[in-house]
Amino acid sequence: MLVRKIAVFVAIIVISFIQLQSQSVTSTASERKVVERVAPVYPDLAKKMHIHGTVKIEAVVRPNGVVKSTRVLGGNPVLVEAASDAVKKWKFETAQSESTEVIQLTFESN
């Protein structure tokens, strides 16, 4: 009886792992074209402190081209919110499936 329960538990874990792997494969970077780009608002604090740099954002894009979610991959903490807010408003070309896009935004103080 105990062996059977362990076997069922292991089977559930293996099936869950396989499903997770298949989901990861469908969201690979595809470099879809941007149809509508919104520029980030340069934060006042960054202007005052003359902070500049690049922020890297990962965006999950729905098949209709709308950004579903974003995740910050790197960049100055003062700049990441502005970059993420801007990318959430971007529109991409339509596609047959959801995709993951990696975007770099550069902030330069003038």
JOFEN-V910898 format. One record per run of one state. SS is the DSSP state (A for helix, B for strand, O for the rest). FROM is the first residue (numbers start at 0). TO is the last residue. Records with the same first field share a line. If there is no record, write none. Layout:
SS->FROM-TO  FROM-TO
//
This chain:
O->0-0  26-27  29-32  36-42  48-51  61-64  74-75  87-89  92-97  107-109
A->1-25  43-47  76-86
B->28-28  33-35  52-60  65-73  90-91  98-106
//
